[in-house]
Amino acid sequence: MPTMPPATLDPEDWDQLRQQGHRMLDDMLDYLQTLRERPVWQPAPASARAAFQQPLPVHGSALADAHSTFMRQILPYAVGNAHPGFFGWVHGGGTPVGMLAEMLAAGLNANVGGRDQIPVEVERQITRWMAQLFGFPDTAGGLFVTGTSTANFIALLVARVGKLGVAVRAEGLADNAAAGKLVAYTSAGAHGCIAQAMELAGFGSAALRKIPMNAQFQLDAALLEQAIAADLAQGLQPFFIAATVGSVDVGAIDDLPRLAAIARRHQLWLHVDGAYGALAMLSPELAPLLNGIELADSLAFDFHKWGQVPYDAGFILVRDGELQRQTFAAPAAYLRRDTRGMGAGSPWPCDFGPDLSRGFRALKTWFTLQVYGTEKLGQVIAETCALARYLEQRVAALAQLELLAPVALNIVCFRYRHHGADAEIDRFNAELVADLQESGVAAPSLTTIAGQVAIRAAIVNHRSGRADIDAMLAALLALAEARIAAAPAPSMTHLT
Ligand SMILES: *Cc1c(COP(=O)(O)O)cnc(C)c1O
C-alpha cells in the first residue's frame, strides 16, 4: 500500500540540504569578505521589485531557487550598512561572528519569553554585565527589545507606574487627576521616539517640553530649570527627564551630573537615551564623557549600533528592577509559575516588558562580547571617533566645505559651500548627497542643523578607515564640480 510521506517540513534528503546550507553560508562569508568590491548601495531595478510582487505560492519550490533569488534580487539592493563606506544615519556594521550566532539561535529556535532554560540565563548574564558596566545595582532590571525606540517607551511606562502607582495599570489615565498634570522634559535635539513614547504612554507629546540646546548641542540645563519652575508655578507636575547620550544629529552628550542633580532636587525620573552613545562606556578613553550615567533611573541603548551586533538588539536597563516587574508582570493561568519543571525560574523576561514570545537576541550579543571582548569593541568605538576627528580636520582644510556642528563623538555635519540663497544651498547639498549615494562610493545622510541642510557622516562601522573617508570626500568634491559644471548660469539653475 503506498503511503503519503509524513507532512513534515524537514528535508527528505538531509545531505542535499546540508550542501545547500554550506553554499548559503559560503555566500554570506564571501559577501562580508568582499564588501569593498561592491557599491555601498544601488537603486533596485524594476526586476528586483517585481520578484516581490508575486502571488502567494501554493506549491513550494527548491531551496536553491529561493537562495538564488536572494543572491540576485535582495542582497545587492539592501541599504548597505555592512559596507565600510556607509556613513548614513547611525547604523551598525554587523560582524561575521554575530551572523553565525544568529544562525545558531535560529536553529535552536528558543522562545525567550520565559521558562526554565539557559537562554534566559544568557540574557540575565548580559543584564548583569550591563548593570556593572553602567554602575547600576545588581538588582537592576534588563531586557532585550527591538531597539531604543521601544526601550525608551518601556522606561517611560516604568516611570509612569513609579509616579502614579501600580493602580494606573488597571485604571488608566483618563480619570487620573494627577496624570493630566504630568510633564516631561527632553532636549530639542532628542530623538523623535521620545515624543512618540509620550504619545503611546497616554500622556501626549504636548506634555513633553523640548528644551533648547546650548552651543554644544546639549540640553540647556539652565533653561530646563526655568521650564520646571514655570510648570510648577502653573500647578503642573514635572516627573520625567529624558537625557541623551549621543544625540542623533551631532552626537552630543547631555550634562548628566547636572541633570541628575536637577532630577534629584525635584524628584524626577532621569532616563538616558543612549541609543548608540552609551556603549562608548566600553572605551576607557571615551567613558569619562559619560560621567553621571550611573545616576540614571533607566538607560536605553542598542547593541546593533556601536556594539556591531546584527539587527535587532535594543536593550533597556532599569535601576529598580522590581518596579519594572510591577509595570508588566501579570498572572495568567497558562503562564503558571512553579518551583520545578519548565515552569520554574520566575521571574521571566516576559515579566519585564510587553513581549511574551521573544527571540534569542541575547545569543548574538553574548557571542559578540565573548568573542571580541570589551577591550576590542571599545577600541573599535574609539577608532570611529578618531575617524570623525580626521574627517573634521579634512573638512576644515577644504575651502569648498564647512563644518556645521562641533564633533562630540563620531558624527560630522558639514556642507558644500555654494552660491545663492539659503534654499539653493540646501538643495545643492541634498542633491549632492543623493549623487553620492547613487555613486555607490559612500553613503552619508542628511539632516538639518540650525535650519541649514547638513551632510551628516555618522561613522559607526568597524570596517571604515581613513581610505573610506578620503574616498567619500574625493567623490563628493568631484560630484559637486560636475554638478556645478553641468548647471546653467546661477540665475537659471534647476537642481531637481
Ligand atoms: C537610533 C536612535 C534611536 C532609535 O533607536 P532604534 O534602535 O532605531 O529604535 C533613539 N535615540 C537615538 C539617540 C538614536 O540614535
Ligand as a Chemical Component Dictionary entry (heavy atoms), coordinates in Angstrom:
data_LIG
# 
_chem_comp.id                   LIG 
_chem_comp.type                 NON-POLYMER 
_chem_comp.pdbx_formal_charge   0 
_chem_comp.three_letter_code    LIG 
# 
loop_
_chem_comp_atom.comp_id 
_chem_comp_atom.atom_id 
_chem_comp_atom.alt_atom_id 
_chem_comp_atom.type_symbol 
_chem_comp_atom.charge 
_chem_comp_atom.model_Cartn_x 
_chem_comp_atom.model_Cartn_y 
_chem_comp_atom.model_Cartn_z 
_chem_comp_atom.pdbx_ordinal 
LIG C1 C1 C 0 18.880 55.287 16.773 1  
LIG C2 C2 C 0 18.388 56.134 17.881 2  
LIG C3 C3 C 0 17.154 55.895 18.474 3  
LIG C4 C4 C 0 16.202 54.863 17.946 4  
LIG O1 O1 O 0 16.724 53.588 18.175 5  
LIG P1 P1 P 0 16.138 52.345 17.354 6  
LIG O2 O2 O 0 17.043 51.231 17.755 7  
LIG O3 O3 O 0 16.271 52.711 15.907 8  
LIG O4 O4 O 0 14.751 52.145 17.768 9  
LIG C5 C5 C 0 16.777 56.659 19.547 10 
LIG N1 N1 N 0 17.580 57.626 20.019 11 
LIG C6 C6 C 0 18.786 57.892 19.468 12 
LIG C7 C7 C 0 19.631 58.984 20.056 13 
LIG C8 C8 C 0 19.228 57.154 18.374 14 
LIG O5 O5 O 0 20.421 57.403 17.822 15 
# 
loop_
_chem_comp_bond.comp_id 
_chem_comp_bond.atom_id_1 
_chem_comp_bond.atom_id_2 
_chem_comp_bond.value_order 
_chem_comp_bond.pdbx_ordinal 
LIG C1 C2 SING 1  
LIG C2 C3 SING 2  
LIG C2 C8 DOUB 3  
LIG C3 C4 SING 4  
LIG C3 C5 DOUB 5  
LIG C4 O1 SING 6  
LIG O1 P1 SING 7  
LIG P1 O2 DOUB 8  
LIG P1 O3 SING 9  
LIG P1 O4 SING 10 
LIG C5 N1 SING 11 
LIG N1 C6 DOUB 12 
LIG C6 C7 SING 13 
LIG C6 C8 SING 14 
LIG C8 O5 SING 15 
# 
